[in-house]
């Protein structure tokens, strides 16, 4: 018999019940909050949600009862853009940037992504899994229960497969849910700098077929930028990935207006990510093609930039906006979605409600899981968080602290702040 769990005495249950699709425009502010509600979970799924008076008669003698103590209950965050498997840190480069060096200058002299590539190539599979478990704890304790997990720090056939195999193991061995993405086109490896076309061929002819054969990824991503992968190269790689049955994502218009958003629209990618330099024409193209923008204000902040993506223009255009951390060792070393919510309100003028939608249900739809997670509704998987606050708006308002009191993944306790 499946175990049961009831959560009572909630100040707000932010259900996000609503249309069975990504939310746009005013819908992003409609959180379907149940005040003073309660929740009943059987096994890994939500059985019923309603008032305390409705739920209490359904509580059996063997049901575990959790008193939320007047706290907020919400779906677990869905972080739809992360790089969670790597070796080493880049604290030295962080210090260099504090002294005035730019991210691009550091990269040009062999630092940046290439620095992490060298460390990750030297690491064993077990070492990468152990590091990943440490980061998984960070995600869970900040309220995230699902992440999109990119490779991209191997940049050889075997090292990219190693990272994706680590992600597969982390999905089995932790309570965090991972959705794997192949990002072999994250950078041109140093050994291919003078023959970049050969690296593109390697990805298309050797790496993608192996990734597909071993079913190690659901998506393929490309860092589309003139000094990284051009729009023509990105088109070739993503078109090949589609032929192998992978969904498409793209790093677009992060450092320059490179045409990434327009390419995303042309290819009909699931998402276009970053978009700091995307203009109105690019926004219109994304809208016409139904591409979801994934905005990453943490990386703008961490790189000391002031150019945040035009979130309000995108929402006003009717795009189903998503927020994510871009967790990685260089440009956004944070797993904290609450920090991202704060940045979204203070620097992109998104309301707290819009940010909640963008980091839960809208994000889940980019991972083809909107029908299973990221809203609290009967029959859905019980990924939810009890936050130590009385109003959901406090998550972005009180920044720099960890709000979760208890985190549940698939109906099981994954983190508790005793």
N, C-alpha and C positions, 0 to 999 in steps of 0.2 A: 504494500500500500504506500502511495506517495506521501511524503511528509508534507505538512501544511504549516503555514506561517501567516500570522495576522499582524498588521501594523495599525495601531490605533492612536488616537489623540494627536492628530496631525493638524497644524495650523492651516496649512495649504497643501493640497495634493495637486501639483502641476501636471495634469494628465496629457496635454497636447493632443487630446482626442479631436478628430476632425477629418478632413478629406483624406482619402487613401492615395495621396500623391504629395510631392513637395509643395510647400506653402509659399504663396507670393503676395506682394502688396500688403493690404491690411490684414490678410490672413496670418501674417507673421507675428502679429500682435495678439492673436487669439489663442490663449494658452489653455482654455477650458479648465479653469481651476475649481476644484472642489474644496470648499472651506469647511474645516472641522471634520474632515472625512476619515475613512479607514480603508484598508486594503487587505484582501485575502488572496494568498498564494498557495497553490497546490502543486507540488513537484517544482518544475522550473517555470510554470506559467501562472499568469494572473487569472484567478477564477472569478473574482468579483471586486468591484470598487464602488464605494458609495458613502452614505452617511454612517456614522458610528452605530446609529440605531439599526441600520440595515445589515451591517456586517456582524455585530456582536452575536446575534442569534445563530449564526453559522459557525461560530467558533466551537470546535469539539475539544474534548478533554485532552487529547494528545497534540493539539495545535500549539505551536510556540507563539506566544503573544509578545510583541515588542511595543512598548509604550514610547511613542516618539517624543513625548514631553513637550508638545506644542511646537514641534519643529516642522520644517518644510520637507516634503517628499517630492522627488522629481525623477524622471528617467535618468539613467546614466548618460554622461556625455558620450558622443560619438565623434572621435577626433579623426577627421577624414583626410589628414595629410601629416604623416610622421615618417621619420627615418630612425627607427628605434633599435637597429642592430648595427653596432660599430665597436671598434676598439679604441682605447685611449681617449684623451680630451684635447682641447685646443686652448687651454688656459693661457699658454704663452702668447698666442695670437690675440686673445682677449686683452691681455696687458698691452700688446703692441698697438691695438686700436685705441686703447685709452690714452696712449702717448701720441696719437695723431695719424697712424697708418690707416689706410682704407682697406676694406675687405678685398677690393680688386688688386691693390698693390701687393698685399700678402699673397694672393693667389698667383700673381705673375712671377713671383720668385719661388714658386714651388710649395707654397703653403696651401691653406684652404682645404678644399675637397681632397686634393692630392695627399695632404698630410694624413688625413684620416684613412685614405685608401692604403697607404703604406702600412699603417698600424693594423688595419683590418686584414690585409693579406697575410700578415705574420701571425695572426691569431688563429687558434684552432676552433673547430666547430663548438666544442664544449666551452671554450672560453667566451665565445660570442653568446652562447645560450646563457651562461652564468651572468654576463653583463646585462643581457636582455631581461633576465628575471629581476635584477635590481631596478631597472627602469620600469618594468611592469608594476612593481610595488608603488613607484612614484605616480604612475597614471591612476592606479586604483585609489590611492589615498587622496587624490585631488578630484575624484568623482567620475573618472572616465572608465567605461566598461568595454568599449570597442575602439580599436584603432585601425586605420588603414596603414599598412606597414610596407615601406619601400625598401628595396635593395639599393645598390648604387655606390657602395663603397668597396667594391671588389674590382670591377672593370676588367676582369678576365672571365673566361668561361667557368672555370672551376671556382673562382672566388665569388662570383655572382650566385652560382648554384649553392655554395656554402652558406651564404647569407639567407637565401630563400629557404634552405633546409633548416636553418636556425629558427626562422620565423615559424615554420611548420611545427617544430618541436615546442616553441613557446606557446603556440596555440593549444597544444595538448597538455603542457606541463604547468601553465599558469591559469588563473581565473580571468585573465584579460582575453578578450576576443580579438584575433588578428585577421585582417583581410589583406592578403599579400599582393603587392604590386612590383613588377619587374622594372627597375630603373637603371638598366645597364647604360643607357644614354644620359648619364648624370654629368659626365665630363669626358673629355678626350684624355685617356691615360697618357702619362708622360712619354712612354715608349712609342706612342703612335702620333706624337705631336706633328711630325713632318710627313705623316701619311694617314691623315684622318679618314680618307675615303676607305682605307683598309679596315679601320676600326668599325665604321658603319657597316661594311660588308660582313665583318665578324659577327656583329649583333644579329644581322638579318639571316645570315646563312648558317651560323653555328649555335649561337646562344639562344635565340628565340625558339628554334625547333626543340632544343633540349628542355627549356622551361615548360613548353607546351606538352611535350611528351611525358614529363614527370609530374605534370599538373601542379607546378609549384607556385603559380601566380594566377590571379583572376583578372589583373589589369596590367597594362604597359603604360609607362610614363616616359616623357622625354623633356629634358631641360632645353627649351627652345630659346636661344639667345644667340645673337650674331657671333659672339666670341666663344660660344659653346657648341650648340647644334643649330645650324641654320634652318629656316623654314623648309627648305628643300630636303635637307637631311632628315628633319623631323617627320616630314610627310612620308618619306620612304620607310622609316622605321615603324611608324604607327600603322601605315597601310599593311606592312608585313605582319605586324602583331594582330591586326584584325583578321587576317587570313588564317592565323593560328587560333582564332576563337577568343582572343583576349579583349576585354573592354579597354577603352582608351581614356587616358588622362594626359594633361600637358602642363608643364611649368611655362607660363606665358607672360610676356611683357613685364618681367620683374625689374630688370635693370635698365631697359630701354623700351621704346615702342617698336618692338621687333617684328610685329605682325603675328605674334603668337595667338592672340584672341581670334583674329580672322582665320587663321589656320584651324583653330579649334572648331570654329563654326563650319568651315569647309568640310572637315572630316567628321563632324558630328560627334566629337568626343563627349564623354560623360561629364567631365569637368574641365575647366580652365583655372589654373591655380596661380596665385600671387596677384597679377593684374595691376600692379602699382602704377604703370604707365599707360594703361588702356584708356583710349579716348572714347568719345560718344559714338563714333563709327564702329569701334570694336564692341562696345556695349550693345549696340543695335544688332550687330552680327550674332553675338551670343544669344540674344533674345530670339531672333528669327530661327536659330538652329536648335533652341531648347537646351543649350549648354548651361550647366550650373557653375557659377563662379565660386571658387573656394578662396577666401581671403585670409591672409596670414599676418595680422598686425604685430605678432610677436617678433617676427624677423625684421620688420621695419624698425621697431623699437630697439632691438638688440644691435642693429647695424648703425644706430644713431642717425637714421634717416628721418626726414620730416614728410616724405612723400607717401602717404597712406592711400590705398585704393579708394576709388569713388563709390563707397558703399551706398550712400543715399541715392545717387544717380542710378545705380544698379537696381535698388529696391523700387524706385519710382518707375523704372523701365519695365518692371514686372518680372525680374529675374529671381529665381529661387535661391537666395544667397546662403552660403555656408561659411562658417568660421572654423578654423583649425589652428593647432599650435605650430606646425612645421617643426616639431621637436627634432633637433639634430645637434651635433657637437660644435658647429661653427656659427651659423647665422641665427639660430633660435634655440638656445639650450634650455627650454622650459617645457615640461609636460603639463603645465597648469592651464586648463581651460578657464577657470575663474579669472586668471590674469588676462586672458584673451578677451573675456567678456568686458572687463574693465577698460581695456584699450579700445574695444569697439565703441563703447559709449563715450569715452573722453576724446578720442582722436578721429573716430569715423561717424560720430553722432547717430549711432544706432541705439534704439531704446533697449532697456534690459529685456523686455519681452521678445523683441526681434532677435536679440542675441541668443536667447534660450532656444528659440525655434531653429536658428541657424546652426547651433551646435548639438542638436539632437535629431529631430525628425528629418529636417532637410539634409543633414549630413548622412543619415542612414539611407536615404534614397539614392545617394551617389554610390553607395556600396551594394545596392540591390538587396537591401535588408529592411526597407521601410515598412514592410508588412509584418515584420517579426519583432523589431526592437524600437526603442526611442520614443515610444508613447506608452502611457499606462492605460491599457484597455484590455478587456476580457479576451483571453486566448493568446495574448502576446507574451513573449519571454520576459521573465521578471528580473530585468536589469534596472535597479533603482537605487537611489541614494537618499538617505535622511540627512539633510543639511542642518547644521547648528545655527539656524536663524528662523525668524518668524515670518519673513516676507522674502519671496524669491529675488526681489530687487537688491537685497543685501549682498548677493553673490558678487555683483559688479561694484557695488558701493564700498564695501569693506574689502579693499584689495591687499594682496600680500600675505594673506592668511589662508589656511586650509579649512574650508567650511565643512566638509563631510564628517558626520558623526558615525554613521554606519553606511557601508557600501555593499550591495547585494548583486551578485552575478549569477544568472540562471537560478534565482531563488535561494542561493547559498551565500552566507556571509563571507565577503572577500576582504573586508577591512573594517576595523572597529577602533574608534578612539576611546579607549576605556576611561 
